[in-house]
């Protein structure tokens, strides 16, 4: 069976990648172990890679520089044409999409070529223009996408580049609400059309499954399959001193980095020589706020920013720390990946009780679920507990490893192949 995996970015090829891209790569590894032929379609490379396990095609996307604007209002004809050409050339049996920017170009190409298209839901971009399901007041949005989404336009334009952002903000102030809402009404119509054309959805938690079904996607189209495979740690040169807390991901308000910094400030007053290790990169709109907060809280000597690292090194860093904190403020319903990795590495996790985290964390047994996840003090309390009692933390970490062992069995691999077999051979041209 020949499978095309479509991913916005790929580790090694791109500067920026996250848990969604890790899931795409581990899916390829699982399929390869099942004797499938796999190739990738992705956006233009940041780096050329001499030796890679899979054939990788980069797709020219002329409007990519427009960032979230282009993703939400897809008019990138070059991306559509180039995806179409690669799929026609390679003739895959299945196309498995794990991408935002390339979602609609790939769906258009698949519909023209009559190739079955599956979609793994790593976030809620197809349901929400900001992909976070968060309103501007930081509460969870319960509405279906549509006209009202114009209210979150500030969040959208913050993802564009430089002067484009300033120009858009200026225009927004001048445009009547009725006109602002029309593009989002159209966006909803377009995305809902292509959502209906997806042959099958793959989700990574019960919470994600229920959200898609609540949105109106037929239950028989939604498949819960944990296609994840833990990588091998690569020894790091970084010296980690304990007691320590680790955070990995984009530094942003959505991921709760601001709350984590305040929580760690309180923790450091109670735990001598505690260190916070931050692995990742800052959201540009958050960089200055983050630097100011570290200075204001007087924790500069206790916060070590390690920057972006490859996933194998992140696993090594996790193994050397006492605990991992995942204070995200929006429903990432497969963990997110850092949570799963920390549990698999035998580390207790302190995380927000939002999304699907309670499917992997049993509160007080293999980590802690923070119900009041907007409160830094609630995170600090749990961090202090774990850093104060290393034997208890180790015990909870071992329980975490056992709790998620089901994610790495053969059942998931077999379930994915069975799903593919339902559609194999339906390609017409």
Steps between C-alpha positions, in 0.01 A plus 500: 500500500631844407423788737560874463529685829438875474656710777558875512848452638745222581774472763845539338350674194342798680594739779157486659318176578297370790315197630283479187809448286638240741174310466529516120853356508411225747202410281745450213718277720199290599392462137853411393506223762184367334672488159323806361674731253490851646591844368449854636360818351592814692566873467830637361803390700703719734782244482613246245533152647750266340380178659139435601299182537220616269451675169397858574348748252487870573201688364531856376240712681515856369271646765661327798657831610152625587495255792165450671320718246589262218427190710156622591404640162677258265552644155844352436460367149868403478468276806191329354672441164822369653328262741290375209809439286684305769202281582436431131867414454529269803152343484455416870221271615429724801576861589528562874486871583658636814521867400329838526635708213488210255164360614280658234755481214538129573125443529443671164771287337363179657150578380616562145711182497243297695756392761365413848600767752536445875567775751665479841367775725801643687315821593176674407605712205231347278236599757642830625694776319735541799524116542480542880122514558576794730317830494677832549406494871687166530185294553427192290284564192200267475359634173544360153722710274327769298425871482576562870865392456591856396514577874825302519662679208771653723620150585503411132701795377762453770618199304594702191828670432633846580328787324219278378381469858508876560318569176229246578447636849460846354249382243303301756420815697352658190287206380136458619426183694269373227782504247745346747268206558439416134848347432462276804154393386654405166791331676259282696312403184822405319647301788174324578479398134842336510445354847208312347727371223756344737458122477603433861627693801759368741492638854731438791263519797137451602469874554604570143259239367209651694584850381490398133176312547348799684603716205288281274755263348343152469614264774587228251758730342689562825763244601692510826845359423807583707762505226795602711845350545754618756833592344845418632659765727821661376746594773506872567803712588284721720568469871171467688508571872225385733252583644369584157187561296483476120266657247520426125310667217432846365529768768161671484196600701301222331750247636492665843866603509411823680313305768790255530750781560285644781448152645872427493573833669288385795656153488857634504427681827422167666741261324864601529702500177201397287545548125250539218618378158313638200541307175353658188458840345293811582194613310606837358202677659604356839879542494518844661238416763691184590830684542334770711329243720822312569668827598206624711470171687877501562547142381754563225766288675256212551345483152713337233376549143644215296337598172384268225634143517430191294258252647761238587687755714175616661441143616845499659429832674171362633681198643734724700235728656282432802164594354338640186238775509244542219288807589324544164190720492315343208376145439786305346328168509791264446695592803665705336791288374744629764265365767499155339878506462553600863276218623672251271836612642376435853456861610202636699311775319318805631250611237183696441174311539380587150450303182599134524760519777286297741516207257874469570540649850335351807506792741735435791615162363724565201487878500270788584208657314464868583131589484558870563752514216503878470636526855883489532468411867317178415792388281757609756337293772541180296851588385609556861349166601689306231831682548479452877451123486716344229412143599129575460570672168689193377217273610245712313725501194511120491121487523482743210714275284267209569187713446581580138668175397192423287598782261800311369356156424428329169125564530534859380713404199259227399201732543656756264567239232145368536367852452712548188379169359143630504598756237782331311412442135239776482735725302348556156771684304 
